[in-house]
């Protein structure tokens, strides 16, 4: 029983961090995995495995991916998707946490899932801004393609090898935090 809980929470954390690359890809993967019985949802979140949820997430995924290939819209989407990524990450972790107290469950989901997705999203935003600055937006399609691949790859791997993916995503989050911290502190010295 304890191993299943650890695995479920690891899947939730991996999927929530994947929300930092794309909001709806991990939601779609979670819905399909829950429908297949791979992603064990708490009772209140069974709606995630419903056909209407899968159809909605698939539609949103297609629209989100397509929109990231439109110049200027891609940067605008980063502004909109940052809070959505935090919400999606929070939802995915909360949906598997084995905590009876709802308030505690949502707080933990926000800190763990929302924090992981916000950190990855922050790194993604910084990468897109750098690409826009260095290439006048011409390189953003390449960045978007990499983010799409990362969203699908990390989401799928989080479902099938969750403990390994969580370890790798924790390293990624630490790297993003350290890299961002260095940039912030180096600006203050000049």
ZIMO-V579494 format. One record per residue. N is the residue number from 1. RES is the residue in one small letter. SS is DSSP state (A for helix, B for strand, O for the rest). NEAR is the number of other C-alpha atoms within 8 Angstrom. Layout:
[[N & RES & SS & NEAR] [N & RES & SS & NEAR]]
This chain:
[[1 & x & O & 4] [2 & x & A & 5] [3 & x & A & 6] [4 & x & A & 7] [5 & x & A & 10] [6 & x & A & 8] [7 & x & A & 10] [8 & x & A & 12] [9 & x & A & 11] [10 & x & A & 12] [11 & x & A & 14] [12 & x & A & 14] [13 & x & A & 15] [14 & x & A & 16] [15 & x & A & 17] [16 & x & A & 19] [17 & x & A & 16] [18 & x & A & 16] [19 & x & O & 20] [20 & x & O & 19] [21 & x & O & 13] [22 & x & O & 13] [23 & x & A & 14] [24 & x & A & 12] [25 & x & A & 14] [26 & x & A & 15] [27 & x & A & 13] [28 & x & A & 12] [29 & x & A & 10] [30 & x & A & 14] [31 & x & A & 13] [32 & x & A & 10] [33 & x & A & 12] [34 & x & A & 13] [35 & x & A & 10] [36 & x & O & 7] [37 & x & O & 7] [38 & x & O & 8] [39 & x & O & 12] [40 & x & O & 8] [41 & x & O & 10] [42 & x & O & 10] [43 & x & A & 5] [44 & x & A & 7] [45 & x & A & 8] [46 & x & A & 9] [47 & x & A & 7] [48 & x & A & 10] [49 & x & A & 13] [50 & x & O & 10] [51 & x & A & 6] [52 & x & A & 6] [53 & x & A & 11] [54 & x & A & 13] [55 & x & A & 8] [56 & x & A & 8] [57 & x & A & 12] [58 & x & A & 11] [59 & x & A & 8] [60 & x & A & 9] [61 & x & A & 12] [62 & x & A & 8] [63 & x & A & 8] [64 & x & A & 10] [65 & x & A & 9] [66 & x & A & 8] [67 & x & A & 10] [68 & x & O & 12] [69 & x & O & 11] [70 & x & O & 8] [71 & x & O & 9] [72 & x & O & 7] [73 & x & A & 10] [74 & x & A & 12] [75 & x & A & 11] [76 & x & A & 8] [77 & x & A & 10] [78 & x & A & 9] [79 & x & A & 8] [80 & x & A & 8] [81 & x & A & 9] [82 & x & A & 12] [83 & x & A & 9] [84 & x & A & 9] [85 & x & A & 17] [86 & x & A & 16] [87 & x & A & 10] [88 & x & A & 13] [89 & x & A & 20] [90 & x & A & 16] [91 & x & A & 11] [92 & x & A & 16] [93 & x & A & 15] [94 & x & A & 14] [95 & x & O & 11] [96 & x & O & 12] [97 & x & O & 12] [98 & x & O & 7] [99 & x & O & 7] [100 & x & O & 5] [101 & x & O & 6] [102 & x & A & 7] [103 & x & A & 6] [104 & x & A & 8] [105 & x & A & 13] [106 & x & A & 10] [107 & x & A & 8] [108 & x & A & 10] [109 & x & A & 16] [110 & x & A & 15] [111 & x & A & 9] [112 & x & A & 11] [113 & x & A & 20] [114 & x & A & 16] [115 & x & A & 11] [116 & x & A & 14] [117 & x & A & 16] [118 & x & A & 14] [119 & x & A & 13] [120 & x & A & 16] [121 & x & A & 13] [122 & x & A & 10] [123 & x & A & 9] [124 & x & A & 11] [125 & x & A & 10] [126 & x & A & 8] [127 & x & A & 9] [128 & x & A & 11] [129 & x & A & 9] [130 & x & A & 8] [131 & x & A & 14] [132 & x & A & 12] [133 & x & A & 8] [134 & x & A & 7] [135 & x & A & 8] [136 & x & O & 8] [137 & x & O & 11] [138 & x & O & 8] [139 & x & O & 10] [140 & x & A & 13] [141 & x & A & 9] [142 & x & A & 7] [143 & x & A & 11] [144 & x & A & 10] [145 & x & A & 8] [146 & x & A & 8] [147 & x & A & 11] [148 & x & A & 11] [149 & x & A & 8] [150 & x & A & 10] [151 & x & A & 15] [152 & x & A & 10] [153 & x & A & 8] [154 & x & A & 12] [155 & x & A & 14] [156 & x & A & 9] [157 & x & A & 10] [158 & x & A & 16] [159 & x & A & 14] [160 & x & A & 6] [161 & x & O & 8] [162 & x & A & 13] [163 & x & A & 10] [164 & x & A & 8] [165 & x & A & 12] [166 & x & A & 13] [167 & x & A & 8] [168 & x & A & 8] [169 & x & A & 10] [170 & x & A & 8] [171 & x & A & 8] [172 & x & A & 9] [173 & x & A & 11] [174 & x & A & 8] [175 & x & A & 8] [176 & x & A & 11] [177 & x & A & 9] [178 & x & A & 8] [179 & x & A & 8] [180 & x & A & 8] [181 & x & A & 8] [182 & x & A & 8] [183 & x & A & 8] [184 & x & A & 8] [185 & x & A & 8] [186 & x & A & 8] [187 & x & A & 7] [188 & x & A & 6] [189 & x & A & 5] [190 & x & O & 4]]
